[in-house]
């Protein structure tokens, strides 16, 4: 008795040229190329069931055969009446084969074939599942939240300019001036609204050697305990104050110190924002290049200065004059912000005459009556040098005012 075909990977046919014989013609083909079967009870539905060879081309037709038992003589094809106009003889080509003439007989699916089919099905299911999950993930994904700005507080005008140039146009940074622009740090008294500005700072840039010590109690009062404190003078060579045992805290009035401290700010910010390290370094290098250019041009002219010894009103210009090889012979103020007494002023006039010093560098806010005494009594010329301590906080303030200071020094000492 013929067996029902259970294989999905082939078709087994017997020749229609005669009765069923032990020798069967089997052709194994891939699924989808010749047909597939779905067993339902005793029916076998065959698609593309009849294969005919004609002039070297394989043609397919569609039919349905009920499962057959016994030999080919019991098949529907054997009992089919002859068509009109035809004899009862078989008129099909001798080399044609039809599954309607015989029961599909083929071997059962081997374990290895079944394993391969199961493996293929598993792979397809896994791929489909991954696709669905990926689609769902993309559909439900939320846009990344922007990085919160890094809030950087500064106490002095030069630090604002340096930091603003290091940051440049990079997004995600806020440079915040903590003091009112119209008040010199030496005259500043903390206000409640200024303390609030420290509460959410991420970075605090300070002089740290006496010029802005008022900021530390303010920071404590604000409740901010997480801010990173950057002391830009940590690696800066310092000179002694003109009076007392302390150091001169005006390190920022200097091209060389400005460049060094700009790089210190850049390195600190790069540690906090590593993704911007390269851009921060490039910005700092460009700013340093501009400052070096101003310094180099001034140095080339000051190299031939006829006057190399001067007097200053306060101690703030020591670093600037030192880097150009100029000497400070005396300081009018006994301490920063203090007005000299009458006796101190007489001593200064005597020094100017004795040392034959003809140039005095002063700040804008020094009392004009005292300057008049120096002019009238000692015959000196007074030039104004900015110590970049008041006015609006801007990115170009330091560069612009130091350019003016260099020009003033050249006019005073060379021309």
FIZALUM-370544 format. One record per residue (C-alpha): chain; z, x, y. Coordinates in Angstrom, 2 decimals, decimal comma. Example, Ala and Ser with C-alpha at 12.3 -4.5 7.8 and 13.67 -1.06 7.14 Angstrom:
REM FIZALUM-370544
ROFI  A  7,80  12,30  -4,50 $
ROFI  A  7,14  13,67  -1,06 $
This chain:
REM FIZALUM-370544
ROFI  A  0,00  0,00  0,00 $
ROFI  A  -0,86  1,23  3,40 $
ROFI  A  2,02  2,24  5,69 $
ROFI  A  2,46  0,91  9,15 $
ROFI  A  1,75  3,57  11,76 $
ROFI  A  4,86  4,55  13,66 $
ROFI  A  3,55  7,64  15,35 $
ROFI  A  2,83  7,63  19,06 $
ROFI  A  0,93  10,85  18,90 $
ROFI  A  -2,09  10,00  16,76 $
ROFI  A  -4,45  7,55  15,06 $
ROFI  A  -5,17  7,65  11,35 $
ROFI  A  -8,42  6,10  10,28 $
ROFI  A  -10,21  5,65  7,00 $
ROFI  A  -13,90  5,60  6,65 $
ROFI  A  -15,53  2,17  6,79 $
ROFI  A  -18,29  3,29  4,53 $
ROFI  A  -16,60  1,92  1,44 $
ROFI  A  -13,46  0,60  -0,11 $
ROFI  A  -10,17  2,25  0,57 $
ROFI  A  -9,94  5,64  -1,01 $
ROFI  A  -7,17  8,15  -1,32 $
ROFI  A  -9,02  10,38  1,12 $
ROFI  A  -8,31  9,15  4,60 $
ROFI  A  -9,86  10,31  7,79 $
ROFI  A  -7,08  11,24  10,23 $
ROFI  A  -7,59  12,11  13,86 $
ROFI  A  -4,58  13,18  15,92 $
ROFI  A  -4,87  12,83  19,63 $
ROFI  A  -2,60  12,97  22,61 $
ROFI  A  -0,89  9,86  23,87 $
ROFI  A  -2,88  8,20  26,62 $
ROFI  A  -6,13  9,75  25,44 $
ROFI  A  -6,94  7,26  22,69 $
ROFI  A  -4,18  4,68  22,63 $
ROFI  A  -0,59  3,75  22,10 $
ROFI  A  1,18  1,15  19,95 $
ROFI  A  4,13  -1,01  20,31 $
ROFI  A  5,52  -2,53  17,15 $
ROFI  A  6,64  -6,10  17,51 $
ROFI  A  7,69  -7,60  14,20 $
ROFI  A  4,63  -7,22  11,93 $
ROFI  A  2,07  -6,84  14,70 $
ROFI  A  0,54  -3,60  15,83 $
ROFI  A  -1,28  -3,98  19,13 $
ROFI  A  -3,87  -1,32  19,46 $
ROFI  A  -5,52  -0,45  22,73 $
ROFI  A  -8,70  1,55  22,62 $
ROFI  A  -8,76  0,70  18,93 $
ROFI  A  -12,35  1,19  18,05 $
ROFI  A  -13,95  4,55  18,41 $
ROFI  A  -17,69  4,81  18,11 $
ROFI  A  -19,72  7,93  18,07 $
ROFI  A  -23,09  7,52  19,72 $
ROFI  A  -25,28  10,27  20,89 $
ROFI  A  -22,39  12,68  21,14 $
ROFI  A  -20,34  10,40  23,44 $
ROFI  A  -17,09  8,67  22,47 $
ROFI  A  -16,79  5,05  23,65 $
ROFI  A  -13,65  2,95  23,60 $
ROFI  A  -13,18  -0,77  23,19 $
ROFI  A  -10,04  -2,91  23,20 $
ROFI  A  -8,86  -5,06  20,35 $
ROFI  A  -5,81  -6,10  18,42 $
ROFI  A  -5,25  -5,78  14,69 $
ROFI  A  -2,51  -7,31  12,68 $
ROFI  A  -0,73  -4,94  10,37 $
ROFI  A  -2,58  -4,77  7,11 $
ROFI  A  -1,40  -4,31  3,60 $
ROFI  A  -3,58  -3,44  0,69 $
ROFI  A  -7,04  -2,00  0,75 $
ROFI  A  -9,84  -2,32  3,28 $
ROFI  A  -11,39  -5,32  1,55 $
ROFI  A  -8,52  -7,46  2,77 $
ROFI  A  -9,02  -6,49  6,37 $
ROFI  A  -10,25  -9,04  8,91 $
ROFI  A  -13,36  -7,01  9,38 $
ROFI  A  -14,28  -7,40  5,72 $
ROFI  A  -13,97  -11,19  5,92 $
ROFI  A  -15,74  -11,49  9,29 $
ROFI  A  -18,87  -13,73  8,98 $
ROFI  A  -22,19  -12,25  9,78 $
ROFI  A  -23,38  -12,70  13,31 $
ROFI  A  -26,30  -15,00  14,03 $
ROFI  A  -29,57  -13,22  13,55 $
ROFI  A  -28,07  -10,65  11,32 $
ROFI  A  -27,84  -10,34  7,61 $
ROFI  A  -24,53  -10,03  5,94 $
ROFI  A  -25,11  -6,33  5,51 $
ROFI  A  -23,10  -3,87  7,55 $
ROFI  A  -25,31  -3,09  10,56 $
ROFI  A  -22,99  -0,60  12,25 $
ROFI  A  -24,08  3,00  12,26 $
ROFI  A  -23,11  4,82  9,15 $
ROFI  A  -21,06  7,33  11,10 $
ROFI  A  -18,94  4,75  12,96 $
ROFI  A  -15,28  4,30  12,17 $
ROFI  A  -13,18  1,28  13,07 $
ROFI  A  -9,50  0,70  12,73 $
ROFI  A  -10,31  -2,91  11,98 $
ROFI  A  -11,72  -1,81  8,63 $
ROFI  A  -8,56  -0,15  7,45 $
ROFI  A  -4,86  -0,22  7,97 $
ROFI  A  -3,58  2,54  10,25 $
ROFI  A  -2,20  5,11  7,94 $
ROFI  A  -0,55  8,22  9,42 $
ROFI  A  2,43  10,41  8,76 $
ROFI  A  5,83  9,57  10,22 $
ROFI  A  6,94  11,35  13,42 $
ROFI  A  8,38  14,69  12,52 $
ROFI  A  11,84  15,69  13,79 $
ROFI  A  10,37  18,49  15,94 $
ROFI  A  7,85  16,11  17,54 $
ROFI  A  10,62  13,62  18,26 $
ROFI  A  12,76  16,39  19,78 $
ROFI  A  9,91  17,42  22,05 $
ROFI  A  9,35  13,81  23,13 $
ROFI  A  13,05  13,30  23,84 $
ROFI  A  13,16  16,56  25,79 $
ROFI  A  10,17  15,52  27,90 $
ROFI  A  11,77  12,15  28,58 $
ROFI  A  15,05  13,78  29,56 $
ROFI  A  13,31  16,15  31,96 $
ROFI  A  11,43  13,29  33,59 $
ROFI  A  14,60  11,23  33,95 $
ROFI  A  16,50  14,19  35,40 $
ROFI  A  13,71  14,88  37,88 $
ROFI  A  13,66  11,24  38,93 $
ROFI  A  17,43  11,20  39,36 $
ROFI  A  17,34  14,36  41,49 $
ROFI  A  14,60  12,88  43,66 $
ROFI  A  16,60  9,69  44,22 $
ROFI  A  19,75  11,66  45,06 $
ROFI  A  17,87  13,94  47,43 $
ROFI  A  16,28  11,00  49,19 $
ROFI  A  19,66  9,29  49,54 $
ROFI  A  21,23  12,48  50,90 $
ROFI  A  18,52  12,90  53,52 $
ROFI  A  18,68  9,26  54,47 $
ROFI  A  22,45  9,31  54,90 $
ROFI  A  22,72  12,78  56,48 $
ROFI  A  24,23  12,84  59,94 $
ROFI  A  22,82  15,16  62,63 $
ROFI  A  24,97  18,32  63,04 $
ROFI  A  27,56  18,11  65,76 $
ROFI  A  26,92  20,50  68,65 $
ROFI  A  29,29  23,42  68,91 $
ROFI  A  31,99  22,85  71,53 $
ROFI  A  31,57  25,09  74,59 $
ROFI  A  33,57  28,30  74,60 $
ROFI  A  35,76  27,93  77,69 $
ROFI  A  36,29  31,26  79,45 $
ROFI  A  38,74  31,51  82,33 $
ROFI  A  38,67  34,37  84,85 $
ROFI  A  41,12  35,34  87,57 $
ROFI  A  39,04  37,54  89,88 $
ROFI  A  35,58  37,29  91,43 $
ROFI  A  34,15  40,42  89,77 $
ROFI  A  35,16  39,13  86,32 $
ROFI  A  33,38  35,88  87,00 $
ROFI  A  30,16  37,71  87,92 $
ROFI  A  30,30  40,02  84,91 $
ROFI  A  31,04  37,23  82,45 $
ROFI  A  28,39  34,93  83,89 $
ROFI  A  25,79  37,67  83,51 $
ROFI  A  26,83  38,43  79,94 $
ROFI  A  26,57  34,76  78,99 $
ROFI  A  23,38  34,22  80,99 $
ROFI  A  21,56  31,03  80,01 $
ROFI  A  23,02  30,83  76,50 $
ROFI  A  24,18  27,30  75,66 $
ROFI  A  27,75  26,66  74,59 $
ROFI  A  29,63  28,67  77,22 $
ROFI  A  31,66  27,62  80,23 $
ROFI  A  32,82  30,28  82,69 $
ROFI  A  35,67  28,87  84,74 $
ROFI  A  37,22  30,33  87,90 $
ROFI  A  40,97  29,73  87,83 $
ROFI  A  41,79  30,48  91,46 $
ROFI  A  40,50  28,87  94,64 $
ROFI  A  37,65  30,96  96,00 $
ROFI  A  39,00  31,16  99,54 $
ROFI  A  42,34  32,75  98,56 $
ROFI  A  42,77  36,43  97,82 $
ROFI  A  44,57  37,08  94,54 $
ROFI  A  47,20  39,07  96,45 $
ROFI  A  48,07  36,01  98,55 $
ROFI  A  47,80  33,38  95,81 $
ROFI  A  50,59  30,97  94,94 $
ROFI  A  50,18  28,92  91,71 $
ROFI  A  49,51  25,20  92,07 $
ROFI  A  49,94  22,42  89,45 $
ROFI  A  46,22  21,61  89,43 $
ROFI  A  45,43  25,26  88,70 $
ROFI  A  47,84  25,32  85,75 $
ROFI  A  46,01  22,35  84,21 $
ROFI  A  42,80  24,37  84,23 $
ROFI  A  44,33  26,80  81,74 $
ROFI  A  45,35  24,18  79,17 $
ROFI  A  42,10  24,12  77,18 $
ROFI  A  40,88  27,70  77,63 $
ROFI  A  39,56  29,62  74,63 $
ROFI  A  39,41  33,00  76,41 $
ROFI  A  41,31  34,35  79,41 $
ROFI  A  39,94  37,47  81,14 $
ROFI  A  42,52  39,31  83,24 $
ROFI  A  43,03  42,50  85,16 $
ROFI  A  46,35  42,97  83,39 $
ROFI  A  47,63  45,94  85,39 $
ROFI  A  49,34  44,17  88,26 $
ROFI  A  46,55  42,49  90,18 $
ROFI  A  46,88  39,06  88,51 $
ROFI  A  50,22  39,09  86,71 $
ROFI  A  50,91  35,61  88,10 $
ROFI  A  48,52  34,17  85,50 $
ROFI  A  50,78  34,72  82,48 $
ROFI  A  53,60  32,34  83,55 $
ROFI  A  50,87  29,83  84,44 $
ROFI  A  49,36  30,11  80,96 $
ROFI  A  52,76  29,55  79,38 $
ROFI  A  53,41  26,51  81,56 $
ROFI  A  50,05  25,03  80,53 $
ROFI  A  51,15  24,98  76,88 $
ROFI  A  48,05  26,90  75,75 $
ROFI  A  49,09  29,24  72,95 $
ROFI  A  45,71  29,76  71,30 $
ROFI  A  43,70  31,38  74,11 $
ROFI  A  42,41  34,90  73,45 $
ROFI  A  43,54  37,19  76,26 $
ROFI  A  41,07  39,92  77,19 $
ROFI  A  42,48  42,77  79,28 $
ROFI  A  39,36  44,42  80,60 $
ROFI  A  41,25  47,53  81,75 $
ROFI  A  42,49  48,40  78,27 $
ROFI  A  40,01  51,28  77,99 $
ROFI  A  39,43  52,04  81,68 $
ROFI  A  40,43  55,44  83,12 $
ROFI  A  42,80  54,79  86,03 $
ROFI  A  43,95  56,64  89,10 $
ROFI  A  47,40  56,55  90,64 $
ROFI  A  48,25  54,32  93,53 $
ROFI  A  48,41  56,05  96,92 $
ROFI  A  52,14  55,31  97,08 $
ROFI  A  54,72  54,82  94,34 $
ROFI  A  54,51  55,50  90,63 $
ROFI  A  52,09  52,71  89,66 $
ROFI  A  48,37  52,76  89,02 $
ROFI  A  45,65  51,53  91,32 $
ROFI  A  44,79  48,06  90,02 $
ROFI  A  41,48  47,80  91,91 $
ROFI  A  39,45  49,20  89,03 $
ROFI  A  36,81  46,51  89,55 $
ROFI  A  35,52  48,00  92,84 $
ROFI  A  33,43  50,55  91,00 $
ROFI  A  29,95  50,64  89,47 $
ROFI  A  31,05  52,69  86,49 $
ROFI  A  34,09  50,54  85,73 $
ROFI  A  32,06  47,37  86,20 $
ROFI  A  29,56  48,52  83,57 $
ROFI  A  32,28  49,55  81,14 $
ROFI  A  34,21  46,31  81,55 $
ROFI  A  31,04  44,21  81,30 $
ROFI  A  30,46  45,70  77,86 $
ROFI  A  34,10  45,03  76,95 $
ROFI  A  33,58  41,35  77,78 $
ROFI  A  30,34  41,30  75,78 $
ROFI  A  32,01  42,75  72,68 $
ROFI  A  34,91  40,29  72,88 $
ROFI  A  32,59  37,29  73,17 $
ROFI  A  30,40  38,58  70,34 $
ROFI  A  33,44  38,63  68,05 $
ROFI  A  34,10  34,98  68,89 $
ROFI  A  30,45  33,93  68,65 $
ROFI  A  28,75  36,29  66,17 $
ROFI  A  25,59  34,19  66,16 $
ROFI  A  25,05  35,13  69,83 $
ROFI  A  25,94  38,81  69,49 $
ROFI  A  22,38  40,08  69,97 $
ROFI  A  21,66  37,89  73,01 $
ROFI  A  25,02  38,76  74,60 $
ROFI  A  24,33  42,46  74,14 $
ROFI  A  20,88  42,15  75,69 $
ROFI  A  22,28  40,28  78,70 $
ROFI  A  25,02  42,86  79,20 $
ROFI  A  22,53  45,73  78,92 $
ROFI  A  20,22  44,20  81,52 $
ROFI  A  23,10  43,62  83,93 $
ROFI  A  24,35  47,17  83,41 $
ROFI  A  20,84  48,48  84,07 $
ROFI  A  20,74  46,75  87,46 $
ROFI  A  24,14  48,13  88,42 $
ROFI  A  23,11  51,64  87,35 $
ROFI  A  20,00  51,36  89,48 $
ROFI  A  22,02  50,52  92,58 $
ROFI  A  24,47  53,34  91,86 $
ROFI  A  21,71  55,88  91,18 $
ROFI  A  19,90  55,15  94,43 $
ROFI  A  23,14  55,38  96,40 $
ROFI  A  24,17  58,59  94,62 $
ROFI  A  20,87  60,28  95,42 $
ROFI  A  21,45  59,71  99,14 $
ROFI  A  25,19  60,34  99,18 $
ROFI  A  24,61  63,71  97,49 $
ROFI  A  23,67  65,02  100,95 $
ROFI  A  26,51  63,30  102,80 $
ROFI  A  27,76  65,24  105,80 $
ROFI  A  31,12  63,45  105,65 $
ROFI  A  33,09  63,59  102,42 $
ROFI  A  36,66  62,74  103,53 $
ROFI  A  37,64  59,31  104,81 $
ROFI  A  40,65  57,06  105,41 $
ROFI  A  40,87  53,57  104,00 $
ROFI  A  42,88  50,60  105,17 $
ROFI  A  44,17  49,85  101,66 $
ROFI  A  44,05  51,38  98,24 $
ROFI  A  41,20  49,25  96,92 $
ROFI  A  38,35  51,70  97,49 $
ROFI  A  39,70  54,70  95,59 $
ROFI  A  37,58  54,09  92,45 $
ROFI  A  34,37  53,50  94,40 $
ROFI  A  34,71  56,64  96,50 $
ROFI  A  35,78  58,76  93,55 $
ROFI  A  32,64  58,03  91,53 $
ROFI  A  30,52  59,35  94,40 $
ROFI  A  32,61  62,49  94,83 $
ROFI  A  34,27  61,40  98,07 $
ROFI  A  37,91  61,97  98,99 $
ROFI  A  40,46  59,51  100,32 $
ROFI  A  42,57  61,45  102,83 $
ROFI  A  44,98  58,57  103,58 $
ROFI  A  45,67  54,85  103,29 $
ROFI  A  46,78  52,81  106,28 $
ROFI  A  48,66  50,05  104,45 $
ROFI  A  51,89  51,12  102,75 $
ROFI  A  51,10  48,68  99,95 $
ROFI  A  48,42  46,12  99,30 $
ROFI  A  48,86  43,17  101,67 $
ROFI  A  51,55  44,78  103,81 $
ROFI  A  51,02  45,45  107,51 $
ROFI  A  51,95  48,98  108,60 $
ROFI  A  54,81  49,37  111,00 $
ROFI  A  54,36  50,98  114,41 $
ROFI  A  55,74  54,25  113,07 $
ROFI  A  53,36  54,23  110,09 $
ROFI  A  50,45  53,51  112,40 $
ROFI  A  51,39  56,50  114,64 $
ROFI  A  51,53  58,75  111,58 $
ROFI  A  48,05  57,62  110,56 $
ROFI  A  46,63  58,34  113,99 $
ROFI  A  48,14  61,82  113,83 $
ROFI  A  46,55  62,40  110,38 $
ROFI  A  43,12  61,29  111,61 $
ROFI  A  43,27  63,72  114,52 $
ROFI  A  44,67  66,61  112,51 $
ROFI  A  42,15  66,30  109,66 $
ROFI  A  39,32  65,49  112,05 $
ROFI  A  38,41  62,40  110,08 $
ROFI  A  35,95  60,16  111,86 $
ROFI  A  35,37  57,32  109,35 $
ROFI  A  37,74  54,52  108,32 $
ROFI  A  36,81  51,98  105,65 $
ROFI  A  38,48  48,61  106,12 $
ROFI  A  38,45  45,14  104,64 $
ROFI  A  37,37  42,10  106,60 $
ROFI  A  40,83  40,53  106,83 $
ROFI  A  42,70  43,52  108,25 $
ROFI  A  44,10  42,66  111,69 $
ROFI  A  41,66  43,62  114,41 $
ROFI  A  44,41  44,79  116,88 $
ROFI  A  45,47  47,48  114,44 $
ROFI  A  41,89  48,64  113,96 $
ROFI  A  41,55  48,83  117,74 $
ROFI  A  44,49  51,22  117,88 $
ROFI  A  42,79  53,52  115,39 $
ROFI  A  39,53  53,45  117,33 $
ROFI  A  41,13  54,04  120,69 $
ROFI  A  43,76  56,60  119,66 $
ROFI  A  41,85  58,59  117,04 $
ROFI  A  38,25  58,01  118,03 $
ROFI  A  37,15  56,84  114,57 $
ROFI  A  34,39  54,48  113,53 $
ROFI  A  35,46  51,56  111,35 $
ROFI  A  33,15  50,27  108,58 $
ROFI  A  33,78  47,14  106,54 $
ROFI  A  33,76  47,51  102,75 $
ROFI  A  34,04  44,39  100,62 $
ROFI  A  36,57  44,43  97,84 $
ROFI  A  35,00  41,25  96,40 $
ROFI  A  38,20  39,22  96,56 $
ROFI  A  37,29  35,93  98,27 $
ROFI  A  34,48  33,44  98,72 $
ROFI  A  32,52  31,37  96,20 $
ROFI  A  32,52  32,45  92,57 $
ROFI  A  28,90  33,24  91,73 $
ROFI  A  27,04  35,30  89,14 $
ROFI  A  25,39  37,49  91,78 $
ROFI  A  28,42  38,06  94,01 $
ROFI  A  29,48  41,43  92,60 $
ROFI  A  25,98  42,87  92,43 $
ROFI  A  25,07  41,67  95,92 $
ROFI  A  28,26  42,82  97,64 $
ROFI  A  28,31  46,17  95,87 $
ROFI  A  24,74  46,71  97,03 $
ROFI  A  25,97  46,08  100,58 $
ROFI  A  28,92  48,44  100,06 $
ROFI  A  26,57  51,22  98,93 $
ROFI  A  24,43  50,69  102,00 $
ROFI  A  27,49  50,80  104,23 $
ROFI  A  28,65  54,08  102,71 $
ROFI  A  25,22  55,63  103,23 $
ROFI  A  25,16  54,59  106,91 $
ROFI  A  28,70  55,83  107,48 $
ROFI  A  28,49  59,19  105,69 $
ROFI  A  24,86  60,28  105,67 $
ROFI  A  23,15  59,04  108,83 $
